[in-house]
Amino acid sequence: MDISLSVIKNSIGNFARRFHLTIFVIVVLGSLVAVVLLLNNVIIRSSEQGDYIPAGNTPSSFDKDTIDKIEQLKSRSDASTPLDLSKGRINPFVE
């Protein structure tokens, strides 16, 4: 058997011509499997909490100053002077 560069090149060419569709399908399916596995890994890692500490120990109450300010606000039932928005205003659409 004669082993030379031309014989090797011809045998590789014959192999590629004969199985080009099979090689293409295997490469495409292998790439899809790799993408699915990488995306699955990203999804799994994103659901881990890591260094995150939930804010369960923070107080959820107002201080006394804030409560006093809220109590000083007027409610709807309080009598107040009606607002007159017509003073000093002109209608730009009237000639």
MMTF fields as JSON, N, C-alpha, C and O atoms, coordinates in Angstrom:
{
  "mmtfVersion": "1.0.0",
  "mmtfProducer": "UNKNOWN",
  "numBonds": 379,
  "numAtoms": 380,
  "numGroups": 95,
  "numChains": 1,
  "numModels": 1,
  "chainsPerModel": [1],
  "groupsPerChain": [95],
  "chainIdList": ["A"],
  "bondAtomList": [4, 2, 8, 6, 12, 10, 16, 14, 20, 18, 24, 22, 28, 26, 32, 30, 36, 34, 40, 38, 44, 42, 48, 46, 52, 50, 56, 54, 60, 58, 64, 62, 68, 66, 72, 70, 76, 74, 80, 78, 84, 82, 88, 86, 92, 90, 96, 94, 100, 98, 104, 102, 108, 106, 112, 110, 116, 114, 120, 118, 124, 122, 128, 126, 132, 130, 136, 134, 140, 138, 144, 142, 148, 146, 152, 150, 156, 154, 160, 158, 164, 162, 168, 166, 172, 170, 176, 174, 180, 178, 184, 182, 188, 186, 192, 190, 196, 194, 200, 198, 204, 202, 208, 206, 212, 210, 216, 214, 220, 218, 224, 222, 228, 226, 232, 230, 236, 234, 240, 238, 244, 242, 248, 246, 252, 250, 256, 254, 260, 258, 264, 262, 268, 266, 272, 270, 276, 274, 280, 278, 284, 282, 288, 286, 292, 290, 296, 294, 300, 298, 304, 302, 308, 306, 312, 310, 316, 314, 320, 318, 324, 322, 328, 326, 332, 330, 336, 334, 340, 338, 344, 342, 348, 346, 352, 350, 356, 354, 360, 358, 364, 362, 368, 366, 372, 370, 376, 374],
  "bondOrderList": [1, 1, 1, 1, 1, 1, 1, 1, 1, 1, 1, 1, 1, 1, 1, 1, 1, 1, 1, 1, 1, 1, 1, 1, 1, 1, 1, 1, 1, 1, 1, 1, 1, 1, 1, 1, 1, 1, 1, 1, 1, 1, 1, 1, 1, 1, 1, 1, 1, 1, 1, 1, 1, 1, 1, 1, 1, 1, 1, 1, 1, 1, 1, 1, 1, 1, 1, 1, 1, 1, 1, 1, 1, 1, 1, 1, 1, 1, 1, 1, 1, 1, 1, 1, 1, 1, 1, 1, 1, 1, 1, 1, 1, 1],
  "groupList": [{"groupName": "MET", "atomNameList": ["N", "CA", "C", "O"], "elementList": ["N", "C", "C", "O"], "formalChargeList": [0, 0, 0, 0], "bondAtomList": [1, 0, 2, 1, 3, 2], "bondOrderList": [1, 1, 2], "singleLetterCode": "M", "chemCompType": "L-PEPTIDE LINKING"}, {"groupName": "ASP", "atomNameList": ["N", "CA", "C", "O"], "elementList": ["N", "C", "C", "O"], "formalChargeList": [0, 0, 0, 0], "bondAtomList": [1, 0, 2, 1, 3, 2], "bondOrderList": [1, 1, 2], "singleLetterCode": "D", "chemCompType": "L-PEPTIDE LINKING"}, {"groupName": "ILE", "atomNameList": ["N", "CA", "C", "O"], "elementList": ["N", "C", "C", "O"], "formalChargeList": [0, 0, 0, 0], "bondAtomList": [1, 0, 2, 1, 3, 2], "bondOrderList": [1, 1, 2], "singleLetterCode": "I", "chemCompType": "L-PEPTIDE LINKING"}, {"groupName": "SER", "atomNameList": ["N", "CA", "C", "O"], "elementList": ["N", "C", "C", "O"], "formalChargeList": [0, 0, 0, 0], "bondAtomList": [1, 0, 2, 1, 3, 2], "bondOrderList": [1, 1, 2], "singleLetterCode": "S", "chemCompType": "L-PEPTIDE LINKING"}, {"groupName": "LEU", "atomNameList": ["N", "CA", "C", "O"], "elementList": ["N", "C", "C", "O"], "formalChargeList": [0, 0, 0, 0], "bondAtomList": [1, 0, 2, 1, 3, 2], "bondOrderList": [1, 1, 2], "singleLetterCode": "L", "chemCompType": "L-PEPTIDE LINKING"}, {"groupName": "VAL", "atomNameList": ["N", "CA", "C", "O"], "elementList": ["N", "C", "C", "O"], "formalChargeList": [0, 0, 0, 0], "bondAtomList": [1, 0, 2, 1, 3, 2], "bondOrderList": [1, 1, 2], "singleLetterCode": "V", "chemCompType": "L-PEPTIDE LINKING"}, {"groupName": "LYS", "atomNameList": ["N", "CA", "C", "O"], "elementList": ["N", "C", "C", "O"], "formalChargeList": [0, 0, 0, 0], "bondAtomList": [1, 0, 2, 1, 3, 2], "bondOrderList": [1, 1, 2], "singleLetterCode": "K", "chemCompType": "L-PEPTIDE LINKING"}, {"groupName": "ASN", "atomNameList": ["N", "CA", "C", "O"], "elementList": ["N", "C", "C", "O"], "formalChargeList": [0, 0, 0, 0], "bondAtomList": [1, 0, 2, 1, 3, 2], "bondOrderList": [1, 1, 2], "singleLetterCode": "N", "chemCompType": "L-PEPTIDE LINKING"}, {"groupName": "GLY", "atomNameList": ["N", "CA", "C", "O"], "elementList": ["N", "C", "C", "O"], "formalChargeList": [0, 0, 0, 0], "bondAtomList": [1, 0, 2, 1, 3, 2], "bondOrderList": [1, 1, 2], "singleLetterCode": "G", "chemCompType": "PEPTIDE LINKING"}, {"groupName": "PHE", "atomNameList": ["N", "CA", "C", "O"], "elementList": ["N", "C", "C", "O"], "formalChargeList": [0, 0, 0, 0], "bondAtomList": [1, 0, 2, 1, 3, 2], "bondOrderList": [1, 1, 2], "singleLetterCode": "F", "chemCompType": "L-PEPTIDE LINKING"}, {"groupName": "ALA", "atomNameList": ["N", "CA", "C", "O"], "elementList": ["N", "C", "C", "O"], "formalChargeList": [0, 0, 0, 0], "bondAtomList": [1, 0, 2, 1, 3, 2], "bondOrderList": [1, 1, 2], "singleLetterCode": "A", "chemCompType": "L-PEPTIDE LINKING"}, {"groupName": "ARG", "atomNameList": ["N", "CA", "C", "O"], "elementList": ["N", "C", "C", "O"], "formalChargeList": [0, 0, 0, 0], "bondAtomList": [1, 0, 2, 1, 3, 2], "bondOrderList": [1, 1, 2], "singleLetterCode": "R", "chemCompType": "L-PEPTIDE LINKING"}, {"groupName": "HIS", "atomNameList": ["N", "CA", "C", "O"], "elementList": ["N", "C", "C", "O"], "formalChargeList": [0, 0, 0, 0], "bondAtomList": [1, 0, 2, 1, 3, 2], "bondOrderList": [1, 1, 2], "singleLetterCode": "H", "chemCompType": "L-PEPTIDE LINKING"}, {"groupName": "THR", "atomNameList": ["N", "CA", "C", "O"], "elementList": ["N", "C", "C", "O"], "formalChargeList": [0, 0, 0, 0], "bondAtomList": [1, 0, 2, 1, 3, 2], "bondOrderList": [1, 1, 2], "singleLetterCode": "T", "chemCompType": "L-PEPTIDE LINKING"}, {"groupName": "GLU", "atomNameList": ["N", "CA", "C", "O"], "elementList": ["N", "C", "C", "O"], "formalChargeList": [0, 0, 0, 0], "bondAtomList": [1, 0, 2, 1, 3, 2], "bondOrderList": [1, 1, 2], "singleLetterCode": "E", "chemCompType": "L-PEPTIDE LINKING"}, {"groupName": "GLN", "atomNameList": ["N", "CA", "C", "O"], "elementList": ["N", "C", "C", "O"], "formalChargeList": [0, 0, 0, 0], "bondAtomList": [1, 0, 2, 1, 3, 2], "bondOrderList": [1, 1, 2], "singleLetterCode": "Q", "chemCompType": "L-PEPTIDE LINKING"}, {"groupName": "TYR", "atomNameList": ["N", "CA", "C", "O"], "elementList": ["N", "C", "C", "O"], "formalChargeList": [0, 0, 0, 0], "bondAtomList": [1, 0, 2, 1, 3, 2], "bondOrderList": [1, 1, 2], "singleLetterCode": "Y", "chemCompType": "L-PEPTIDE LINKING"}, {"groupName": "PRO", "atomNameList": ["N", "CA", "C", "O"], "elementList": ["N", "C", "C", "O"], "formalChargeList": [0, 0, 0, 0], "bondAtomList": [1, 0, 2, 1, 3, 2], "bondOrderList": [1, 1, 2], "singleLetterCode": "P", "chemCompType": "L-PEPTIDE LINKING"}],
  "groupTypeList": [0, 1, 2, 3, 4, 3, 5, 2, 6, 7, 3, 2, 8, 7, 9, 10, 11, 11, 9, 12, 4, 13, 2, 9, 5, 2, 5, 5, 4, 8, 3, 4, 5, 10, 5, 5, 4, 4, 4, 7, 7, 5, 2, 2, 11, 3, 3, 14, 15, 8, 1, 16, 2, 17, 10, 8, 7, 13, 17, 3, 3, 9, 1, 6, 1, 13, 2, 1, 6, 2, 14, 15, 4, 6, 3, 11, 3, 1, 10, 3, 13, 17, 4, 1, 4, 3, 6, 8, 11, 2, 7, 17, 9, 5, 14],
  "groupIdList": [1, 2, 3, 4, 5, 6, 7, 8, 9, 10, 11, 12, 13, 14, 15, 16, 17, 18, 19, 20, 21, 22, 23, 24, 25, 26, 27, 28, 29, 30, 31, 32, 33, 34, 35, 36, 37, 38, 39, 40, 41, 42, 43, 44, 45, 46, 47, 48, 49, 50, 51, 52, 53, 54, 55, 56, 57, 58, 59, 60, 61, 62, 63, 64, 65, 66, 67, 68, 69, 70, 71, 72, 73, 74, 75, 76, 77, 78, 79, 80, 81, 82, 83, 84, 85, 86, 87, 88, 89, 90, 91, 92, 93, 94, 95],
  "secStructList": [7, 7, 7, 7, 2, 2, 2, 2, 2, 2, 2, 2, 2, 2, 2, 2, 2, 2, 2, 2, 2, 2, 2, 2, 2, 2, 2, 2, 2, 2, 2, 2, 2, 2, 2, 2, 2, 2, 2, 2, 2, 2, 2, 2, 2, 2, 6, 7, 7, 6, 6, 7, 7, 7, 7, 7, 1, 1, 7, 7, 7, 7, 7, 2, 2, 2, 2, 2, 2, 2, 2, 2, 1, 7, 7, 6, 6, 1, 7, 7, 7, 7, 7, 7, 6, 6, 6, 6, 7, 7, 7, 6, 6, 7, 7],
  "xCoordList": [0.849, 0.0, 0.898, 1.842, 0.581, 1.372, 0.706, -0.422, 1.427, 0.893, 1.623, 2.82, 0.866, 1.427, 0.385, -0.756, 0.808, -0.077, -1.281, -2.39, -1.089, -2.21, -3.218, -4.42, -2.744, -3.646, -4.492, -5.699, -3.854, -4.592, -5.605, -6.736, -5.191, -6.099, -7.281, -8.411, -7.044, -8.141, -9.079, -10.292, -8.539, -9.4, -10.256, -11.418, -9.69, -10.475, -11.549, -12.676, -11.217, -12.202, -13.335, -14.5, -13.007, -14.047, -14.938, -16.157, -14.324, -15.096, -16.031, -17.194, -15.54, -16.355, -17.487, -18.606, -17.215, -18.272, -19.34, -20.523, -18.917, -19.861, -20.726, -21.915, -20.151, -20.865, -21.066, -21.188, -21.1, -21.197, -22.516, -22.517, -23.612, -24.899, -24.93, -25.435, -24.394, -24.364, -23.492, -23.867, -22.348, -21.459, -22.146, -22.051, -22.83, -23.528, -24.616, -24.74, -25.4, -26.479, -25.909, -26.456, -24.821, -24.209, -23.667, -23.815, -23.045, -22.505, -23.643, -23.544, -24.712, -25.838, -26.523, -26.795, -26.807, -27.454, -26.559, -27.043, -25.269, -24.338, -24.3, -24.22, -24.358, -24.387, -25.667, -25.629, -26.789, -28.054, -28.055, -28.565, -27.496, -27.405, -26.53, -26.862, -25.413, -24.523, -25.229, -25.091, -25.98, -26.708, -27.765, -27.915, -28.489, -29.52, -28.89, -29.427, -27.772, -27.113, -26.579, -26.674, -26.018, -25.525, -26.67, -26.549, -27.771, -28.922, -29.521, -29.948, -29.55, -30.048, -29.159, -29.66, -27.86, -26.935, -27.155, -27.103, -27.398, -27.653, -28.944, -28.998, -29.975, -31.256, -31.116, -31.674, -30.387, -30.202, -29.415, -29.765, -28.355, -27.539, -28.272, -28.01, -29.176, -29.871, -30.903, -31.289, -31.353, -32.336, -31.688, -32.389, -30.368, -29.685, -29.614, -29.48, -29.704, -29.714, -28.32, -28.173, -27.303, -25.944, -25.764, -26.055, -25.287, -25.021, -26.216, -26.102, -27.338, -28.507, -29.084, -29.315, -29.314, -29.941, -31.278, -31.302, -32.39, -33.691, -33.852, -33.343, -34.572, -34.761, -35.933, -36.976, -35.786, -36.854, -36.698, -37.643, -35.508, -35.257, -35.415, -35.153, -35.836, -35.98, -37.299, -38.318, -37.291, -38.542, -39.493, -39.072, -40.751, -41.751, -42.695, -43.895, -42.175, -43.013, -42.484, -41.32, -43.368, -42.985, -42.427, -42.732, -41.606, -41.175, -42.234, -43.191, -42.059, -43.06, -43.225, -44.344, -42.144, -42.242, -43.108, -43.912, -42.953, -43.752, -45.22, -46.083, -45.516, -46.91, -47.54, -48.691, -46.799, -47.323, -47.601, -48.615, -46.727, -46.931, -48.165, -48.91, -48.385, -49.551, -50.835, -51.836, -50.822, -52.025, -52.373, -53.534, -51.402, -51.656, -52.264, -52.756, -52.242, -52.826, -54.342, -54.962, -54.922, -56.378, -57.024, -56.464, -58.194, -58.94, -59.954, -60.09, -60.648, -61.642, -62.842, -63.477, -63.14, -64.315, -64.07, -65.019, -62.799, -62.497, -62.959, -62.781, -63.564, -64.041, -62.847, -62.028, -62.768, -61.687, -62.262, -63.352, -61.54, -62.016, -61.945, -60.971, -62.981, -62.946, -61.855, -61.576, -61.271, -60.213, -60.84, -61.753, -60.36, -60.824, -59.654, -58.754, -59.682, -58.569, -58.717, -57.862, -59.795, -60.023, -59.322, -59.235, -58.831, -58.196, -56.871, -55.98, -56.771, -55.524, -55.223, -54.127, -56.17, -55.937, -56.713, -57.846, -56.128, -56.832, -56.869, -55.998, -57.91, -58.072, -57.362, -57.765, -56.359, -55.642, -56.459, -56.079, -57.57, -58.363, -59.497, -60.208, -59.667, -60.704, -60.07, -58.995, -60.743, -60.192, -60.669, -60.296],
  "yCoordList": [-1.159, 0.0, 1.226, 1.333, 2.14, 3.355, 4.497, 4.888, 5.025, 6.137, 7.396, 7.563, 8.268, 9.549, 10.634, 10.354, 11.864, 12.984, 12.982, 13.299, 12.636, 12.64, 11.54, 11.737, 10.378, 9.282, 9.679, 9.438, 10.284, 10.72, 11.792, 11.775, 12.736, 13.801, 13.239, 13.692, 12.283, 11.668, 10.872, 10.894, 10.17, 9.377, 10.292, 9.983, 11.413, 12.363, 13.004, 13.203, 13.327, 13.899, 12.928, 13.324, 11.657, 10.647, 10.485, 10.363, 10.485, 10.36, 11.555, 11.38, 12.764, 13.969, 13.987, 14.381, 13.564, 13.523, 12.493, 12.693, 11.408, 10.335, 10.638, 10.319, 11.24, 11.427, 12.907, 13.237, 13.784, 15.209, 15.557, 16.393, 14.957, 15.233, 14.73, 15.414, 13.546, 12.984, 13.836, 14.095, 14.265, 15.113, 16.437, 16.922, 17.022, 18.284, 18.142, 18.993, 17.073, 16.846, 16.647, 17.173, 15.898, 15.657, 16.954, 17.195, 17.789, 19.064, 19.987, 20.624, 20.068, 20.938, 20.453, 21.256, 19.171, 18.639, 18.766, 19.065, 18.542, 18.722, 20.158, 20.413, 21.103, 22.519, 22.863, 23.604, 22.335, 22.587, 22.005, 22.634, 20.822, 20.217, 21.075, 21.281, 21.574, 22.422, 23.709, 24.143, 24.323, 25.558, 25.294, 26.088, 24.205, 23.875, 23.639, 24.103, 22.935, 22.683, 23.976, 24.167, 24.862, 26.134, 27.004, 27.628, 27.055, 27.833, 27.241, 27.98, 25.939, 25.286, 25.643, 25.891, 25.669, 26.042, 27.485, 27.779, 28.386, 29.789, 29.916, 30.672, 29.19, 29.252, 28.713, 29.286, 27.634, 27.056, 28.001, 28.187, 28.602, 29.512, 30.803, 31.404, 31.246, 32.503, 32.342, 33.333, 31.134, 30.931, 30.769, 30.766, 30.636, 30.553, 31.938, 32.937, 31.998, 33.291, 33.855, 35.077, 33.057, 33.55, 34.37, 33.888, 35.608, 36.472, 37.317, 38.147, 37.139, 37.974, 37.642, 36.476, 38.672, 38.515, 39.232, 40.448, 38.532, 39.19, 40.207, 40.034, 41.264, 42.362, 42.064, 42.71, 41.119, 40.76, 41.421, 41.448, 41.961, 42.542, 44.054, 44.685, 44.649, 46.101, 46.494, 45.842, 47.55, 47.975, 48.574, 49.286, 48.281, 48.771, 49.754, 49.746, 50.587, 51.549, 52.957, 53.147, 53.952, 55.346, 55.86, 55.349, 56.88, 57.534, 58.546, 58.812, 59.093, 59.985, 61.266, 61.763, 61.817, 63.05, 62.843, 63.708, 61.731, 61.452, 61.298, 61.785, 60.642, 60.474, 61.827, 62.068, 62.715, 64.049, 64.846, 65.538, 64.763, 65.482, 64.96, 65.746, 63.672, 63.087, 63.512, 63.786, 63.571, 63.968, 65.434, 65.81, 66.28, 67.695, 67.97, 69.073, 67.021, 67.225, 67.335, 66.757, 68.085, 68.253, 67.099, 66.566, 66.73, 65.694, 66.346, 67.57, 65.573, 66.1, 66.714, 67.637, 66.21, 66.695, 68.051, 68.727, 68.444, 69.753, 70.864, 70.791, 71.908, 73.045, 73.903, 74.282, 74.192, 75.061, 76.02, 75.799, 77.053, 78.018, 77.386, 76.709, 77.607, 77.021, 77.666, 78.857, 76.907, 77.417, 78.125, 77.594, 79.302, 80.047, 80.156, 80.976, 79.329, 79.28, 80.268, 80.307, 81.08, 81.972, 83.323, 84.057, 83.676, 84.975, 85.056, 84.225, 86.092, 86.327, 85.343, 85.356, 84.5, 83.508, 83.93, 84.398, 83.773, 84.05, 82.78, 81.916, 82.691, 81.541, 81.85, 82.797, 81.126, 81.426, 81.078, 81.466, 80.357, 79.96, 80.941, 80.771, 81.956, 82.961, 84.154, 84.611, 84.659, 85.796, 87.105, 88.161],
  "zCoordList": [0.0, 0.0, 0.0, 0.783, -0.894, -1.057, -0.293, -0.592, 0.702, 1.484, 1.052, 1.283, 0.422, 0.014, 0.277, 0.642, 0.082, 0.346, -0.588, -0.157, -1.849, -2.798, -2.478, -2.655, -2.006, -1.667, -0.452, -0.424, 0.545, 1.738, 1.38, 1.865, 0.52, 0.109, -0.683, -0.499, -1.541, -2.313, -1.418, -1.624, -0.431, 0.45, 1.338, 1.602, 1.797, 2.583, 1.706, 2.159, 0.469, -0.453, -0.735, -0.749, -0.96, -1.191, 0.045, -0.074, 1.223, 2.459, 2.63, 2.996, 2.37, 2.52, 1.496, 1.825, 0.255, -0.766, -0.421, -0.695, 0.172, 0.447, 1.676, 1.684, 2.696, 3.959, 4.325, 5.505, 3.338, 3.646, 4.343, 5.246, 3.961, 4.581, 6.025, 6.915, 6.25, 7.599, 8.524, 9.667, 8.037, 8.838, 9.158, 10.285, 8.193, 8.407, 9.47, 10.351, 9.391, 10.358, 11.756, 12.725, 11.875, 13.185, 13.77, 14.968, 12.949, 13.438, 13.877, 14.926, 13.101, 13.455, 14.724, 15.616, 14.825, 16.029, 17.26, 18.352, 17.088, 18.196, 18.676, 19.877, 17.74, 18.114, 18.864, 19.846, 18.414, 19.106, 20.516, 21.443, 20.685, 22.01, 22.92, 24.087, 22.388, 23.184, 23.596, 24.74, 22.691, 23.021, 24.088, 25.017, 23.97, 24.962, 26.33, 27.335, 26.392, 27.669, 28.287, 29.499, 27.463, 27.989, 28.496, 29.551, 27.765, 28.227, 29.505, 30.393, 29.594, 30.807, 31.994, 33.091, 31.786, 32.846, 33.282, 34.477, 32.34, 32.672, 33.471, 34.441, 33.08, 33.786, 35.206, 36.142, 35.373, 36.702, 37.592, 38.757, 37.058, 37.873, 38.198, 39.241, 37.344, 37.615, 38.727, 39.345, 38.994, 40.05, 41.42, 42.431, 41.473, 42.753, 43.38, 42.674, 44.697, 45.368, 45.543, 45.52, 45.713, 45.86, 47.115, 48.209, 46.985, 48.126, 48.52, 49.423, 47.887, 48.157, 49.524, 49.846, 50.321, 51.635, 51.589, 51.4, 51.754, 51.691, 52.813, 53.92, 52.491, 53.441, 54.363, 54.259, 55.241, 56.166, 57.516, 58.305, 57.798, 59.108, 59.124, 60.149, 58.02, 57.997, 58.642, 58.416, 59.438, 60.078, 59.048, 58.137, 59.2, 58.259, 58.934, 58.66, 59.799, 60.491, 60.251, 59.898, 60.45, 60.303, 61.619, 62.697, 61.494, 62.728, 63.174, 62.447, 64.344, 64.935, 64.117, 63.997, 63.55, 62.75, 61.515, 61.168, 60.866, 59.673, 60.024, 59.293, 61.113, 61.536, 61.844, 61.479, 62.513, 62.815, 61.547, 61.468, 60.563, 59.297, 58.561, 57.974, 58.584, 57.912, 58.61, 57.946, 59.927, 60.668, 60.464, 60.632, 60.105, 59.881, 58.51, 58.272, 57.625, 56.295, 56.401, 57.293, 55.478, 55.478, 54.731, 53.773, 55.178, 54.475, 53.546, 53.546, 52.777, 51.833, 52.559, 52.049, 53.722, 54.438, 55.117, 55.513, 55.249, 55.844, 54.916, 53.7, 55.517, 54.725, 54.327, 55.163, 53.069, 52.59, 51.555, 51.027, 51.279, 50.286, 48.908, 48.578, 48.102, 46.767, 45.907, 46.04, 45.067, 44.199, 43.004, 42.372, 42.702, 41.537, 40.569, 40.748, 39.56, 38.626, 37.477, 36.592, 37.47, 36.334, 36.484, 35.5, 37.635, 37.841, 37.097, 37.272, 36.254, 35.556, 34.442, 33.881, 34.122, 33.063, 31.83, 31.941, 30.674, 29.43, 28.611, 28.716, 27.785, 26.927, 25.608, 24.932, 25.214, 23.973, 22.722, 21.617, 22.877, 21.716, 21.403, 20.412, 22.236, 22.013, 21.306, 21.693, 20.265, 19.527, 20.074, 19.562]
}
